[in-house]
Amino acid sequence: MKKFLFPLYWIMVITACSLPQAAVTPAPFSVTSEVPPSPIPALPTEIIQAPAQNTYTNDAFGLGFEFPADWFGPDEYISDQTLRIEVGSDNVYPYGTSPEERIYALKNSYYVVIQYSKNDQNQYWNDIHQSLLGLNDGESISDARGLLIRVGRVSLGRFEGIEFISTLSETAQTSPVYFRQVILYDGQSNLLTVMGTPNNVEVANGANWRDIYRMIDETNMNTFHEILASITIE
């Protein structure tokens, strides 16, 4: 049975970084209108020298991308026809390392996970994608625990998809969850997902955790989009 690597709880406030065994039917959603996350800033008109970058390539999957030279990783994990790569501004551990074994030195760090699945048959991702396609930018879908906010459409070569924010609904009572995510299909059942998330977040007493996570995400938003734009798939 094909394994799936992205934490489903993190997509719709989904449980943990694990490999689900079957497709999941999403709970009924309500549609609301929210203020969308900050738009991607326009590129400056002046010419700016590009920062140094690290390059990752995997010839077997035909995938490559660039990420900041001062970031850690990549950690590469392959399961069947699925490739998962993680990079981040703090230490990157092998996929499956328990939380107790992870030691982070940098507060308010940021991680990006790229996952590419050939001939993906997981209906769950398709259901999420279809739900987001039915929204306008800035609208959201939610249930008792999860909240997804559509940011906008994304094109990457032959891949087309949706960027969105995944976080907790106001009624959820659990640890903070906040992700920026892109789901992309190429029309041939190949799936590409890119997820960015704050990590080791410091929230002062009395502060709104959601505001802190949003601030860290928006601070790293340009890097997220630069990594996304650099992805090539043969």
C-alpha positions in Angstrom: 0.0 0.0 0.0 1.4 3.4 -0.9 2.5 5.5 2.0 1.8 9.1 2.5 4.3 11.4 4.2 2.8 14.8 5.0 1.1 15.0 8.4 -2.6 15.0 7.7 -3.3 16.6 11.0 -1.2 19.6 9.9 -3.2 20.0 6.7 -6.6 20.1 8.4 -5.2 20.2 11.9 -4.4 16.7 11.3 -2.7 14.5 13.9 1.1 14.0 13.3 3.8 13.5 10.8 2.8 9.9 9.7 2.0 7.7 6.8 -1.8 7.2 6.6 -3.1 3.9 5.4 -6.2 5.0 3.5 -8.0 8.0 2.0 -9.9 10.1 4.5 -13.3 11.7 3.9 -13.2 15.3 5.1 -15.8 16.4 7.6 -18.4 18.9 6.5 -17.1 22.4 6.1 -18.6 25.8 6.5 -17.4 28.6 4.2 -16.6 32.0 5.6 -14.8 35.1 4.4 -11.6 36.1 6.1 -8.9 38.6 5.6 -6.4 36.8 3.3 -2.8 36.6 4.3 -0.5 39.4 3.2 -0.1 39.3 -0.6 3.2 38.3 -2.2 5.1 41.6 -2.6 5.8 42.8 -6.1 9.4 42.3 -7.3 11.6 45.4 -7.0 12.4 47.2 -10.2 16.1 47.6 -9.3 18.5 44.7 -10.0 19.5 43.0 -6.7 22.2 40.4 -6.6 20.6 37.1 -5.7 21.7 35.6 -2.4 23.8 32.5 -2.3 21.8 29.3 -2.7 22.3 25.6 -2.1 21.0 23.3 -4.8 19.3 20.0 -4.3 18.7 17.5 -7.2 17.3 13.9 -7.3 17.9 12.3 -10.7 15.6 9.3 -10.1 12.6 11.6 -9.5 13.8 14.3 -11.8 13.3 17.0 -9.1 15.5 19.9 -8.1 15.2 23.2 -6.2 17.3 25.8 -4.5 17.3 26.9 -0.9 19.2 29.5 1.2 22.9 28.8 1.7 22.7 29.3 5.4 19.8 26.8 5.9 20.2 23.2 7.1 19.5 20.0 5.2 18.3 18.6 3.0 16.9 15.5 4.7 15.8 13.1 1.9 13.3 10.4 2.5 12.0 8.0 -0.2 9.0 5.6 0.1 7.9 3.8 -3.0 7.1 6.5 -5.6 7.1 9.4 -3.1 10.1 11.7 -2.4 10.1 13.9 0.7 12.8 16.6 1.3 13.0 18.9 4.3 15.2 22.1 4.7 15.1 24.7 7.4 16.8 27.6 9.2 17.7 25.4 12.1 18.8 21.8 12.5 17.1 19.3 10.2 16.7 15.7 11.5 16.0 12.5 9.5 12.4 11.9 8.8 10.8 9.8 11.6 13.1 11.2 14.4 11.1 11.4 17.6 10.4 14.9 19.0 12.4 14.0 22.1 15.5 13.5 20.0 15.2 16.8 18.2 17.3 19.7 19.6 16.7 23.1 18.2 19.0 26.1 18.9 17.1 28.8 17.0 13.9 30.3 18.3 11.2 31.1 15.7 12.9 29.1 13.0 11.2 28.1 9.7 11.1 24.8 7.8 10.0 23.9 4.2 9.0 20.4 3.2 8.7 19.4 -0.5 6.9 16.2 -1.3 6.6 14.7 -4.8 4.4 11.6 -5.4 4.2 10.0 -8.8 0.9 8.5 -9.8 -0.7 9.6 -6.5 -4.0 7.9 -5.8 -4.7 9.5 -2.4 -8.3 10.8 -2.7 -7.9 12.9 0.5 -5.5 15.4 -1.2 -7.8 15.6 -4.2 -10.8 16.3 -2.0 -8.9 19.2 -0.2 -7.8 20.5 -3.6 -11.3 20.5 -5.0 -12.7 22.2 -1.8 -10.1 25.0 -2.2 -10.9 25.4 -5.9 -14.5 26.2 -5.0 -13.4 29.2 -2.8 -12.4 32.8 -3.7 -9.1 34.1 -2.5 -9.4 35.0 1.2 -12.3 32.7 1.8 -11.9 29.8 4.2 -13.4 26.4 5.0 -13.5 25.1 8.6 -14.8 22.4 10.9 -14.7 22.0 14.6 -10.9 21.7 14.6 -9.3 22.9 11.3 -9.3 26.1 9.3 -8.0 26.4 5.7 -7.7 29.9 4.2 -7.3 30.1 0.4 -4.4 32.4 -0.7 -4.5 32.0 -4.5 -3.8 29.9 -7.6 -0.3 28.7 -8.4 1.3 27.6 -11.6 4.7 25.8 -11.7 5.6 24.5 -15.1 3.0 21.8 -16.1 1.7 21.8 -12.5 -1.3 23.8 -11.4 -2.7 24.2 -7.9 -3.7 26.3 -4.9 -1.8 28.0 -2.1 -3.5 28.2 1.3 -3.0 28.6 5.0 -3.8 25.7 7.4 -4.3 26.4 11.0 -6.7 25.7 14.0 -10.2 26.8 14.1 -11.2 29.1 17.0 -12.9 26.2 18.8 -9.9 23.8 18.7 -8.2 23.1 21.9 -4.8 21.8 21.1 -1.2 22.9 20.5 -0.7 25.7 17.9 -0.7 24.7 14.3 0.1 27.1 11.4 1.2 26.1 7.9 1.6 27.7 4.5 0.9 25.1 1.9 0.7 24.5 -1.9 -1.0 21.5 -3.5 -0.2 21.1 -7.2 -1.2 18.5 -9.9 0.1 18.0 -13.4 -2.9 16.3 -15.0 -1.2 12.9 -14.9 -1.9 12.0 -11.3 1.5 13.4 -10.2 1.2 15.4 -7.0 3.6 18.1 -5.6 3.1 19.6 -2.2 5.2 22.3 -0.6 4.7 23.2 3.1 6.3 26.0 5.1 5.9 26.2 8.9 7.3 28.1 11.9 9.1 26.0 14.5 10.3 26.4 18.1 8.1 29.4 18.4 8.4 31.7 21.4 5.0 33.1 22.6 5.1 35.5 25.4 2.6 35.3 28.2 -0.6 36.9 27.2 0.3 37.1 23.5 -1.9 35.7 20.8 -0.1 32.6 19.4 -1.8 32.9 16.1 -0.4 36.4 15.6 3.1 35.3 16.4 3.0 32.3 14.0 1.5 34.5 11.3 4.3 37.0 11.8 7.0 34.3 11.5 5.4 32.9 8.4 5.1 36.2 6.7 8.7 37.1 7.6 9.7 33.9 5.7 7.1 34.1 3.0 9.5 35.4 0.3 11.9 32.6 1.0 9.0 30.1 0.8 8.0 31.5 -2.6 11.6 31.6 -3.9 12.0 27.9 -3.0 8.7 27.1 -4.7 9.6 29.1 -7.8 13.0 27.3 -8.1 11.5 23.8 -8.2 12.0 21.9 -11.5 10.5 18.5 -12.3 11.4 16.7 -15.5 
